[in-house]
Each structure stands twice: as structure tokens, then as C-alpha cells.
């Protein structure tokens, strides 16, 4: 999703097949949903999606904040035209098993009211087929919420209570009961209990950083020097310099200096603008990250090296949101903030 953090980001906007700006001032200047809003919405819905920005006006070939005097009226227009108000939008999204719409406000760089309508299928066909193959008729007999939880465990490798709160409108108590039922019936397993518990499907084991990099991974000396990553019973160095890790579907890269020359050069080329520029539009940086992580798990130090960014800002501003959106998954979900956490793209 498009991220606007400063007024410079607005000034740098340009309309394309993923972005459209509309003033939404109305005849009286107080605010009104543009007549062509749904035409644009339909075009985005039938492609790869996009962002419609209201309250932005064009000036001298660029854009600047115009503002909306009556945001509530525009939201009312949106709800009424969508079918009897905002609750209808939520109901429609839930009926299609799409990720719950998100309505929220941001104060920087100027006051923004955002309604995210993400058409991300929470019950993808491939996940359903995989679960039916694993559990057979037991899966078909589950409640809808329990099916959603298991589908999330398949598509994102693990699932947590907090994750389901983020992507559904179900009450926290109902989610707790669903997780308890799935665990009791051995449809989900976990290695621990309590807040932050991570669940996965039975027989699905995940490596830990210690298993992957050796017991010294907490201080990670090999990540700070030129020494070769030690092999362990759970990982093996490959000829191209990647690690083959038991339990991971893709090779893992934990040190670019150990990579075969062409692979190393290819990653640097993919990093492109990020290596050369300190500031990039958010959508551009996210696209670079997802492309880098398409075929490999990349550790945080490797991403920092390729993108020329510091660890904390990179993790908090980009990696964590992409994980929350389901665009990235973790190699070590039981230790999400480990300094050698690795990431790969889901598509």
C-alpha cells in the first residue's frame, strides 16, 4: 500500500495505473465523494489494486494537499453508495473471505482518514486443497472461523491469536475458543503456551536460529566477520554460498560475501535504487524488498547490507509491516525479533 510520511511524498506523487488523486471538494467545497470514484475503484478491483487519494489537488503538474472540510460526509457518501453504510462494506468483505477493511486516521504529514479495502482472499483455493488433503473430512466439518485459522497457518506457515485479530472481525474470546478447540483436536500444535503463542500444523517443524547458525547465533560472530557460516545438523552450506536449512522451502542467505559471484552481483542489481539513494517512495522500497526475497530467505544483516539501511528502521518501517500484511514470512516465527531473523516473499 502507498505510504505518505511527508509533504514531499505528496509533491512527488504522479498518477499511474496504481494511484489516482481526486480533490473530492463537492459543489459547496465542504466535501463530496467524486462521481467517478466507483469507476476508478472498479478498475483497480479488476487489476492488481491501487490507491485512491481524496483531498489531493493538482497544481503545476504536481500534487498538494487540498484537504476535505467534512470527512464524515465523504465517508457517509461512500457507505451509502456501497449499500446502506460502512457496516455493509464490512459485511460484504467478510462474505467474500477478504481481509477485513481497515478504517483509521493518521496525523502526519497532514490529517488523513484512511479506509483500506484489501481484496486478499483469506481462504485461497490452494490452501483449502492442501488442508483437505491433510485432514480430509475433519476439515470440511469445521466452523468457518476454525477453517480461516488453519488456512492462515498454511499460507503464512504459522498463526497466532494476534494475527487473527488483525485480519478478521471476530471477537477475541471467540478466537481463543477456536484456537483451544483446534489444539484439543490436534489440528494445531504449539511448543509453548500463553500470550504470543505461535501455532502451526501438525508435523510442521520450524528451525530456530541456534539450530541454523549454531549455538553462538545469539552474538552471531560470523555475521560480523568474514568467517564462513558453520554448518549444523539442521543446515548445510551449498556451493553457491547459500544455506540449505531443514524445514525451510527456500535457500537462506546469511552472508553476501560467501555467495557465488553472479548471485552476489544479481542481488546488488536487484537492490538498485536503494543502494544509491537514502530516500525512496515507500512503495518502491517495498517492491525492492519483495523482489530480493522472492527466491531466498534473507537475514536482516543481509538486507541491511544490500539496501544500505540500518537494522531497526528497516525492520520497524518495512519488514514488520510487510509481515503483518502477509507479503513476507519469517524463517524463525517463534523468535520474530531475533537479530538474524530471515524473510522471504509469499508470492
C-alpha angles and dihedrals in degrees: 000000000000111000122203113193103156140023087251088064089058093047089052094054121117126180116249139145090298102039133051126173124205129179095217092194098139127208094296094043093240097104139286135176106258115250092234094050095104092045089058091043091053092050091052092045091056094049133036095305129252148192127277111198117200123195093035119120131196118240127175094340094312137076136251138173112281095170131210117252095201110033092167091061092052090049090048089051089050093050096044094048091047090054126287100338142302093312088064090056091052092047092049093050092048092049089057092046090241123149112279115268112251122217115187145139133240125194099197135110085358131337110293132182111200131194111187113199103187117182094203110147111232091192104045115186094239092055092049092051091049093050092047089052091051101041104018115192091357089072094048090054095056127107117259094254092051090051090052091052093051092045089054090050089055099045096041098030091234137035134205136188090249092051092056091048088056097051104034138047093227119130115257091239092054090050091051091052091048093051091047091051093048092048093046090052092047093244090122130030133195137185096217144024139228134042115356093022112170118216131195138171119281113275092017106123123186126205122238126221090251091054092046102042102021131259091296092065092107090073092025099206092177090058090058099044140040094260118126117256109258117242119234137184089273101044138039131195111243125212092254091056097257124121122243103213125194108242097023121104095210136043116269124227115203101159126030093199090067095053126109108264100250092046091050092049091047092055092049090051090050089052087057113144094021092065092051104037130056093204127044133165108268095242090053093051092047091050091052092049093049092048092050090049096044099100102017145041106245121197121229093253090052092050090048090052095048096042096038091230134132117254102242098047092043093051097042100039101038118004098047094048091047090052090049090051091052093243092114131034129202126245090211107033095169090062103036096168098045110136090235095048111145129211137203133182119253094217 
